[in-house]
Amino acid sequence: MSGVRRSTVADVMSTPAVAVGPDASFAEVAALLYTAAVRAVPVQDGDGRLLGVVSEADLLVTAERGAPQESGHRWRPRHIRYPGPVGKAGAATAAALMTTPVHSVRADVTVAAAARTMREHRLSWMPVLDDGDRIVGVVSRSDLLTVFLRDDAAIRDEVVEEVLGRTLLVDPARVAVSVAEGVVTLTGELDTRADTVAAVQAVTGLEGVVGVHDRLSHRVDERLADARVAPFY
């Protein structure tokens, strides 16, 4: 389905990315987290390449060990799976505070693939990198969910034109398509059972589709037509 919409991370990510250099001080990182209203920031080198991430949790570890500033929230973002204790006693720069390695995503990756990565690794956000490993933005769970804000009319047009018209080569007049709050209802008759299954699967995979009500029937069940009964001797 070449005409089917497939949003990429670049379409939904937040830019520009709020980031710090490795020499940023504890106080500078803490101030940025507060003023930018974020809970973690990427650390980048002079060329914009990702080095690691500093989060509120990283600051807290240092704060609890006698750093001059304290953070009042005990929260750990899910941008990374920590292999062990984080933070260092007396850490004073982003380079010393940061956690690495970091899960990241390419800007040209589809929203569906990015969502799968976040779910599998229990992430709340990821830095977005270009082909040169430079930070070009950040993407969060809420960013990925924006694909479900598509207008119902736009979803219906895609079902009729792309799924029925171009993929299944079905006369759209044979299937009534209605969409309400992202839920698609398909009503009508197709030639084979395989056609109905393909239609439902294709519609289910469209961006913005929350669910599919399958009210399709078929003229021929090819499973029965292909059945062969062994002769008796």
Backbone bond lengths (Angstrom), bond angles and torsions (degrees), N, CA, C in turn:
res aa  C-N    CA-C-N  psi(-1)  N-CA   C-N-CA  omega(-1)  CA-C   N-CA-C  phi
1 M - - - 1.461 - - 1.522 108.95 -
2 S 1.327 115.76 79.32 1.446 120.41 -173.53 1.520 112.87 -63.61
3 G 1.346 117.41 -27.33 1.450 118.72 -177.57 1.503 114.48 -88.70
4 V 1.330 117.69 -3.01 1.452 120.90 -178.39 1.524 109.86 -70.70
5 R 1.306 115.65 137.55 1.458 120.92 -179.11 1.517 110.77 -67.64
6 R 1.329 116.64 131.44 1.466 123.01 176.49 1.525 107.81 -135.84
7 S 1.320 116.74 93.23 1.453 120.95 -179.46 1.521 110.69 -68.71
8 T 1.312 115.77 146.98 1.460 121.67 176.54 1.522 109.48 -109.06
9 V 1.322 115.02 170.21 1.462 120.35 178.44 1.523 110.47 -58.06
10 A 1.334 116.81 -35.55 1.463 120.40 179.20 1.526 112.01 -59.61
11 D 1.328 117.11 -27.63 1.465 120.90 -178.51 1.521 112.79 -74.95
12 V 1.340 117.48 -24.45 1.465 119.84 -171.82 1.527 113.76 -121.31
13 M 1.313 119.02 -9.25 1.465 121.25 -175.15 1.528 111.73 -69.08
14 S 1.323 114.69 160.63 1.459 121.34 177.42 1.519 109.41 -93.61
15 T 1.321 116.45 131.62 1.462 121.52 178.95 1.523 109.39 -137.44
16 P 1.327 118.66 153.65 1.471 124.17 -7.19 1.524 110.84 -74.44
17 A 1.304 116.96 159.90 1.451 120.83 179.55 1.524 109.69 -73.51
18 V 1.325 115.66 134.45 1.459 120.52 173.54 1.520 106.83 -80.61
19 A 1.318 117.43 117.24 1.466 121.21 -175.68 1.524 110.04 -142.59
20 V 1.318 115.69 165.43 1.459 121.85 178.01 1.519 109.11 -129.88
21 G 1.335 116.07 160.62 1.447 121.09 174.20 1.517 110.48 -86.96
22 P 1.311 118.17 165.58 1.469 121.32 -177.41 1.518 113.71 -63.68
23 D 1.341 117.70 -22.26 1.462 120.55 -178.33 1.527 113.05 -91.99
24 A 1.322 117.62 0.80 1.466 120.14 178.67 1.522 109.53 -59.68
25 S 1.328 116.65 138.35 1.462 120.66 -177.05 1.521 111.83 -79.11
26 F 1.313 114.52 164.95 1.465 121.38 175.92 1.528 109.86 -52.55
27 A 1.343 115.96 -47.48 1.461 120.46 -177.70 1.520 111.34 -64.51
28 E 1.333 118.00 -39.31 1.460 121.61 179.92 1.526 111.19 -65.10
29 V 1.330 116.23 -41.50 1.465 119.74 178.93 1.516 110.00 -65.61
30 A 1.326 116.66 -45.66 1.467 120.74 -179.99 1.522 110.96 -60.98
31 A 1.333 116.81 -41.72 1.459 120.43 179.48 1.522 111.44 -65.13
32 L 1.344 117.05 -38.66 1.464 120.81 -179.87 1.527 111.13 -67.40
33 L 1.308 116.40 -41.93 1.460 119.24 177.28 1.525 110.60 -58.46
34 Y 1.324 115.56 -38.72 1.467 120.36 -178.46 1.522 111.72 -73.32
35 T 1.328 117.25 -50.27 1.463 120.17 -174.86 1.523 112.80 -70.99
36 A 1.334 116.86 -32.81 1.463 119.93 179.80 1.522 112.16 -87.27
37 A 1.333 116.64 -4.91 1.475 122.05 179.73 1.521 111.45 55.82
38 V 1.337 115.65 44.29 1.463 121.29 175.79 1.527 108.06 -122.46
39 R 1.318 116.17 162.49 1.455 120.63 -176.75 1.519 113.14 -107.44
40 A 1.321 115.79 -1.77 1.463 120.16 176.96 1.520 108.35 -162.22
41 V 1.324 116.10 151.70 1.465 120.58 178.15 1.521 110.06 -135.06
42 P 1.330 117.98 141.38 1.463 120.45 174.61 1.529 110.06 -70.50
43 V 1.307 114.94 151.88 1.457 121.32 173.43 1.525 106.70 -108.73
44 Q 1.331 116.93 127.84 1.452 120.57 -176.26 1.525 110.90 -126.79
45 D 1.333 115.49 152.84 1.463 119.14 177.33 1.528 109.62 -83.58
46 G 1.323 116.72 -173.63 1.456 120.36 -176.21 1.510 114.45 -63.90
47 D 1.334 117.13 -20.12 1.467 121.43 178.77 1.520 112.57 -96.74
48 G 1.336 116.86 6.05 1.456 120.56 178.95 1.509 114.31 83.63
49 R 1.319 118.50 12.81 1.464 121.64 -179.43 1.527 110.53 -85.66
50 L 1.310 115.46 142.72 1.460 121.80 -176.04 1.528 111.49 -70.02
51 L 1.337 115.82 128.83 1.463 121.85 176.71 1.521 111.83 -109.09
52 G 1.317 116.98 -36.05 1.454 121.31 -177.49 1.512 109.76 178.01
53 V 1.318 116.70 -165.40 1.458 122.30 -179.56 1.532 108.98 -139.11
54 V 1.325 115.81 138.33 1.461 121.62 172.65 1.515 107.93 -112.81
55 S 1.316 116.09 127.48 1.457 121.13 -178.62 1.520 110.11 -120.03
56 E 1.318 115.57 172.72 1.460 120.48 173.41 1.515 110.43 -55.56
57 A 1.339 116.01 -37.88 1.461 119.51 -179.06 1.523 111.14 -62.15
58 D 1.336 116.85 -39.62 1.459 120.43 179.02 1.522 111.06 -64.93
59 L 1.326 116.59 -39.48 1.460 120.23 177.84 1.515 111.02 -66.54
60 L 1.320 116.05 -37.77 1.468 119.79 -178.16 1.519 111.95 -63.35
61 V 1.335 116.00 -40.25 1.464 118.74 -179.82 1.516 110.13 -58.37
62 T 1.333 115.71 -44.96 1.454 119.52 178.91 1.526 110.85 -68.88
63 A 1.320 116.96 -41.52 1.458 120.45 179.97 1.522 111.30 -59.41
64 E 1.324 115.35 -40.35 1.465 119.37 -179.62 1.518 112.34 -68.56
65 R 1.322 116.75 -18.65 1.456 120.95 -178.81 1.520 112.14 -100.24
66 G 1.331 115.86 16.56 1.452 118.39 172.31 1.494 115.84 105.22
67 A 1.345 118.82 13.60 1.464 120.50 176.76 1.521 108.85 -65.86
68 P 1.311 118.73 153.83 1.456 121.10 -175.25 1.509 115.22 -66.35
69 Q 1.352 118.33 -19.89 1.455 120.81 179.20 1.510 109.81 -117.56
70 E 1.318 115.55 153.86 1.451 120.29 177.50 1.514 109.25 -127.28
71 S 1.316 115.06 147.78 1.460 120.56 173.31 1.511 107.81 -102.04
72 G 1.302 116.66 138.80 1.457 119.16 -174.07 1.506 114.81 -86.92
73 H 1.356 118.61 -1.11 1.461 120.20 -175.52 1.516 110.50 -117.22
74 R 1.312 116.38 126.69 1.455 120.95 176.46 1.517 108.18 -95.37
75 W 1.313 114.55 88.51 1.474 120.21 -175.49 1.510 108.46 -140.86
76 R 1.304 116.71 138.52 1.462 120.28 178.31 1.516 109.42 -120.71
77 P 1.338 117.62 116.26 1.462 119.94 179.90 1.513 110.87 -69.55
78 R 1.317 115.61 156.60 1.458 119.55 -178.07 1.521 111.39 -99.04
79 H 1.312 116.22 40.58 1.465 118.25 179.31 1.509 110.71 -81.84
80 I 1.326 117.43 -8.17 1.462 120.35 -173.73 1.517 109.12 -158.54
81 R 1.314 115.99 149.21 1.456 120.84 174.02 1.526 107.13 -94.48
82 Y 1.311 117.46 112.26 1.452 120.35 -175.21 1.519 111.24 -75.69
83 P 1.356 117.90 128.02 1.456 120.59 179.16 1.509 112.53 -77.53
84 G 1.316 118.62 -15.56 1.459 120.92 -178.21 1.507 108.95 -178.30
85 P 1.324 118.43 -161.42 1.460 121.72 179.99 1.522 111.02 -57.47
86 V 1.327 115.53 143.65 1.456 120.35 179.33 1.511 109.66 -115.57
87 G 1.322 116.51 163.54 1.450 120.63 178.87 1.514 111.93 81.28
88 K 1.305 115.35 158.07 1.452 121.37 178.76 1.516 108.93 -132.03
89 A 1.336 116.46 144.66 1.453 119.94 177.92 1.519 109.68 -59.33
90 G 1.336 116.29 126.46 1.450 120.31 177.73 1.511 114.44 76.28
91 A 1.321 118.97 10.92 1.464 120.92 179.41 1.519 109.48 -57.73
92 A 1.318 116.50 129.89 1.460 119.99 -173.79 1.514 113.91 -122.02
93 T 1.337 119.21 -7.69 1.455 122.15 -179.34 1.525 110.36 -128.40
94 A 1.328 114.50 164.49 1.465 119.46 178.81 1.523 110.86 -60.69
95 A 1.336 116.83 -37.44 1.462 120.31 -179.62 1.520 111.03 -61.97
96 A 1.327 116.85 -37.45 1.464 120.72 -179.81 1.522 112.15 -79.84
97 L 1.324 116.00 -27.33 1.463 121.06 -177.45 1.527 113.39 -85.11
98 M 1.316 116.82 -29.52 1.464 120.77 -167.43 1.529 113.26 -67.03
99 T 1.313 112.98 156.31 1.455 122.49 175.13 1.522 108.72 -106.39
100 T 1.297 117.00 140.39 1.454 122.65 178.86 1.525 108.09 -152.36
101 P 1.334 120.78 151.52 1.467 127.52 1.63 1.524 112.36 -74.87
102 V 1.307 115.57 168.32 1.461 122.25 -176.32 1.515 109.64 -124.93
103 H 1.327 116.76 137.08 1.467 120.50 172.54 1.531 108.10 -72.60
104 S 1.304 116.67 130.29 1.458 121.38 178.40 1.520 108.66 -135.24
105 V 1.343 116.09 174.94 1.457 120.96 -178.08 1.517 108.81 -143.60
106 R 1.320 116.89 148.56 1.458 122.15 177.14 1.528 110.00 -80.23
107 A 1.322 115.44 150.05 1.455 120.33 -178.00 1.522 112.92 -64.85
108 D 1.356 117.17 -27.31 1.466 119.49 -176.22 1.525 113.50 -91.61
109 V 1.319 117.32 4.41 1.465 121.08 177.35 1.523 109.04 -72.96
110 T 1.322 117.52 144.85 1.466 120.00 179.88 1.517 110.98 -69.62
111 V 1.315 114.78 154.77 1.463 120.53 177.51 1.527 110.27 -59.04
112 A 1.328 116.66 -38.84 1.467 120.10 179.90 1.521 111.43 -61.59
113 A 1.342 116.96 -43.14 1.461 120.24 -179.84 1.522 111.14 -67.57
114 A 1.324 117.12 -39.34 1.458 120.77 178.45 1.526 110.90 -64.97
115 A 1.324 116.20 -41.11 1.460 120.00 178.21 1.523 111.14 -62.43
116 R 1.319 116.38 -38.49 1.470 120.36 178.15 1.524 110.94 -63.65
117 T 1.330 116.76 -42.36 1.462 120.72 178.59 1.523 111.06 -63.21
118 M 1.318 117.20 -43.02 1.460 120.55 179.18 1.521 111.31 -62.74
119 R 1.330 115.61 -41.59 1.467 118.86 -179.20 1.516 111.14 -67.84
120 E 1.331 116.95 -44.84 1.462 120.50 -177.10 1.527 112.45 -64.54
121 H 1.343 116.37 -34.74 1.459 120.34 -177.52 1.522 113.51 -103.66
122 R 1.329 115.71 6.57 1.463 121.67 178.04 1.527 111.72 55.10
123 L 1.313 115.49 51.59 1.457 121.92 -178.36 1.522 110.32 -100.69
124 S 1.322 116.29 150.55 1.463 120.42 174.38 1.521 111.35 -102.13
125 W 1.352 117.65 -20.18 1.455 121.68 177.04 1.518 108.90 -164.38
126 M 1.320 116.05 165.64 1.461 121.45 178.08 1.528 109.94 -145.33
127 P 1.332 117.60 144.98 1.462 120.03 169.74 1.530 108.98 -67.79
128 V 1.323 116.36 146.47 1.466 121.86 179.06 1.527 108.28 -107.96
129 L 1.332 115.91 129.20 1.461 121.04 -176.25 1.526 111.17 -116.73
130 D 1.341 115.21 152.04 1.459 119.45 172.09 1.526 109.18 -91.38
131 D 1.312 117.56 -172.06 1.463 120.75 -176.83 1.526 112.93 -66.15
132 G 1.331 116.99 -17.18 1.456 120.40 178.41 1.510 113.19 -97.90
133 D 1.345 116.36 14.49 1.461 122.83 -179.10 1.526 112.96 64.98
134 R 1.324 117.04 22.24 1.462 120.81 176.28 1.527 109.62 -91.72
135 I 1.306 116.07 143.71 1.459 121.85 -178.38 1.525 109.60 -74.38
136 V 1.319 116.61 123.98 1.466 120.88 179.67 1.522 111.98 -117.63
137 G 1.328 116.92 -4.89 1.454 120.28 179.66 1.516 110.51 170.39
138 V 1.314 115.28 -174.75 1.464 121.30 173.66 1.522 107.24 -135.10
139 V 1.319 116.20 150.76 1.465 120.22 179.08 1.522 108.63 -129.64
140 S 1.309 115.75 135.29 1.461 121.92 -178.57 1.519 110.20 -116.96
141 R 1.316 115.60 172.56 1.467 119.62 176.78 1.524 110.63 -58.58
142 S 1.327 116.38 -42.52 1.469 119.08 -178.95 1.519 111.37 -64.56
143 D 1.336 117.41 -34.12 1.466 120.16 176.49 1.531 110.30 -61.83
144 L 1.330 116.41 -44.72 1.462 120.65 -178.22 1.524 111.76 -64.53
145 L 1.312 115.85 -31.06 1.469 119.52 -177.90 1.520 112.93 -74.47
146 T 1.340 117.12 -8.75 1.465 118.59 -179.91 1.526 112.37 -64.67
147 V 1.338 117.76 -19.53 1.465 118.78 179.05 1.523 110.70 -65.60
148 F 1.341 116.74 -19.52 1.461 119.66 179.78 1.524 112.08 -86.66
149 L 1.324 116.67 5.30 1.460 120.53 177.37 1.522 111.57 -93.79
150 R 1.334 116.64 10.18 1.463 119.81 179.88 1.518 111.26 -62.59
151 D 1.304 114.29 145.78 1.456 120.81 178.00 1.523 110.01 -66.76
152 D 1.338 117.32 139.57 1.465 121.65 -179.66 1.528 111.49 -57.34
153 A 1.325 116.66 -37.52 1.464 120.27 -179.09 1.527 110.42 -64.18
154 A 1.339 116.97 -38.08 1.467 120.39 179.68 1.524 110.39 -67.08
155 I 1.320 116.65 -38.65 1.466 120.36 177.71 1.519 109.85 -64.68
156 R 1.324 117.12 -44.81 1.462 120.58 -179.88 1.523 111.03 -60.75
157 D 1.331 116.97 -43.91 1.468 120.18 178.91 1.527 110.71 -58.72
158 E 1.333 117.06 -39.99 1.460 120.13 -179.22 1.524 111.28 -68.29
159 V 1.322 116.70 -38.81 1.470 120.13 178.04 1.526 109.76 -62.28
160 V 1.323 116.19 -47.21 1.468 120.51 -176.03 1.527 111.35 -69.02
161 E 1.324 116.75 -48.12 1.458 120.05 -172.84 1.531 113.46 -80.50
162 E 1.324 116.60 -43.69 1.460 119.51 -174.21 1.524 113.07 -89.99
163 V 1.334 117.09 -51.44 1.466 119.73 -175.92 1.522 111.22 -72.16
164 L 1.339 116.44 -54.38 1.464 119.33 -177.21 1.534 111.32 -77.26
165 G 1.317 117.23 -51.60 1.459 120.72 -173.69 1.513 114.86 -70.62
166 R 1.342 118.36 -49.60 1.464 120.69 -172.63 1.526 113.65 -95.92
167 T 1.327 117.82 -34.54 1.469 119.45 -176.85 1.521 112.15 -85.58
168 L 1.337 116.68 -51.81 1.462 120.21 -177.07 1.528 112.60 -91.79
169 L 1.331 117.15 -9.38 1.468 122.06 -177.89 1.522 111.22 52.99
170 V 1.312 114.16 44.65 1.463 121.55 -179.21 1.529 108.62 -106.00
171 D 1.310 116.21 139.50 1.455 120.56 174.52 1.524 107.68 -64.05
172 P 1.324 118.61 115.46 1.461 120.66 -177.79 1.518 113.97 -55.19
173 A 1.324 116.61 -21.40 1.460 119.45 -179.90 1.519 111.80 -67.55
174 R 1.343 117.26 -17.37 1.461 120.78 -179.47 1.526 112.97 -80.04
175 V 1.321 116.72 -14.91 1.469 120.24 -177.62 1.522 109.95 -129.23
176 A 1.311 115.29 124.27 1.460 120.16 174.94 1.523 108.02 -85.43
177 V 1.322 115.50 126.67 1.467 121.05 -177.78 1.521 108.97 -118.22
178 S 1.330 115.83 124.25 1.460 119.92 174.43 1.524 108.35 -129.82
179 V 1.323 115.81 147.53 1.466 121.21 -178.70 1.518 108.85 -133.32
180 A 1.322 115.81 127.70 1.460 120.99 178.00 1.524 108.73 -134.93
181 E 1.327 115.84 113.90 1.463 122.71 179.58 1.527 112.03 53.47
182 G 1.329 114.91 41.72 1.458 120.72 176.43 1.513 115.27 85.93
183 V 1.320 118.17 -5.98 1.469 121.84 178.56 1.526 108.87 -95.43
184 V 1.336 115.48 121.55 1.465 121.61 -176.37 1.524 110.34 -98.73
185 T 1.317 116.53 132.82 1.461 121.89 175.65 1.525 108.60 -114.04
186 L 1.330 116.03 124.43 1.463 122.67 179.54 1.524 108.43 -111.11
187 T 1.330 116.44 122.46 1.459 121.52 -178.79 1.523 109.01 -131.63
188 G 1.341 116.61 126.83 1.454 119.84 179.47 1.510 111.51 153.71
189 E 1.330 115.98 -171.35 1.464 121.51 -177.87 1.526 110.38 -124.60
190 L 1.330 115.62 131.26 1.466 121.48 175.10 1.520 108.98 -112.18
191 D 1.321 116.44 174.72 1.463 119.95 -174.30 1.526 113.05 -70.12
192 T 1.316 116.59 -47.60 1.470 119.67 -174.89 1.519 111.07 -128.78
193 R 1.318 113.93 163.59 1.466 119.27 175.83 1.524 109.92 -62.22
194 A 1.328 117.16 -38.26 1.460 120.81 179.31 1.525 111.29 -59.05
195 D 1.335 116.11 -36.18 1.464 119.69 177.92 1.528 111.19 -63.94
196 T 1.319 116.64 -42.21 1.473 119.30 -179.74 1.520 110.91 -65.71
197 V 1.327 116.77 -40.89 1.466 120.55 179.09 1.527 110.28 -63.93
198 A 1.331 116.44 -43.66 1.461 120.87 -179.85 1.526 111.09 -64.04
199 A 1.320 116.63 -39.22 1.464 120.37 -179.84 1.517 111.15 -63.83
200 V 1.314 116.06 -47.12 1.466 120.07 -179.11 1.526 110.93 -64.32
201 Q 1.321 117.40 -42.83 1.460 120.79 179.56 1.522 111.17 -63.55
202 A 1.322 117.05 -42.47 1.460 120.74 -178.89 1.524 111.46 -65.55
203 V 1.323 116.16 -42.60 1.464 120.04 -179.89 1.529 110.56 -67.61
204 T 1.319 116.42 -38.81 1.464 120.25 179.33 1.527 111.39 -59.47
205 G 1.329 117.06 -32.89 1.454 121.20 -177.49 1.514 115.17 -84.32
206 L 1.325 118.24 -2.07 1.461 120.38 -179.47 1.522 111.07 -73.52
207 E 1.322 115.76 145.94 1.454 120.48 177.99 1.523 110.48 -65.22
208 G 1.312 114.94 135.09 1.447 120.67 178.74 1.509 114.61 90.92
209 V 1.330 117.86 -9.94 1.464 120.85 -179.72 1.524 109.50 -81.85
210 V 1.318 115.59 121.07 1.461 121.73 -179.73 1.522 110.88 -87.36
211 G 1.330 116.74 -35.94 1.456 121.47 -179.74 1.515 110.37 -165.80
212 V 1.335 115.58 168.08 1.462 121.04 -179.17 1.522 109.21 -132.15
213 H 1.323 116.17 127.59 1.458 121.86 172.35 1.529 107.32 -96.49
214 D 1.318 116.24 111.84 1.462 121.72 -175.92 1.526 110.30 -91.83
215 R 1.317 116.04 107.37 1.464 121.91 176.31 1.529 110.21 -120.72
216 L 1.321 114.30 31.73 1.460 120.74 -179.31 1.521 111.23 -88.11
217 S 1.314 115.22 146.13 1.462 121.30 172.30 1.526 107.91 -120.39
218 H 1.341 117.77 173.87 1.459 120.77 -178.58 1.526 110.06 -141.65
219 R 1.324 115.73 150.77 1.461 120.59 -179.94 1.517 112.15 -77.52
220 V 1.325 116.36 -36.80 1.466 121.06 -175.44 1.519 109.56 -129.82
221 D 1.328 114.99 132.75 1.470 119.99 171.59 1.516 106.48 -99.31
222 E 1.325 116.85 101.17 1.455 120.96 -173.77 1.522 112.42 -63.81
223 R 1.315 117.03 -18.08 1.470 119.26 177.63 1.527 110.10 -66.12
224 L 1.335 114.93 -36.14 1.464 118.87 178.58 1.525 110.71 -78.78
225 A 1.336 115.62 -38.99 1.457 119.46 -179.03 1.518 111.61 -63.25
226 D 1.323 117.15 -32.08 1.459 120.93 -177.51 1.519 113.22 -89.35
227 A 1.325 115.71 -5.34 1.474 118.52 -178.37 1.515 109.54 -66.68
228 R 1.295 115.27 140.39 1.467 121.83 178.42 1.521 108.73 -123.78
229 V 1.329 115.16 132.26 1.463 120.09 178.82 1.519 108.49 -102.53
230 A 1.303 117.01 124.74 1.469 120.92 -178.89 1.517 109.03 -67.36
231 P 1.330 117.10 134.71 1.480 120.40 -179.23 1.523 110.86 -70.24
232 F 1.334 114.72 152.79 1.461 121.30 177.39 1.530 108.62 -94.98
233 Y 1.300 116.09 137.91 1.457 120.87 178.06 1.515 109.23 -117.41
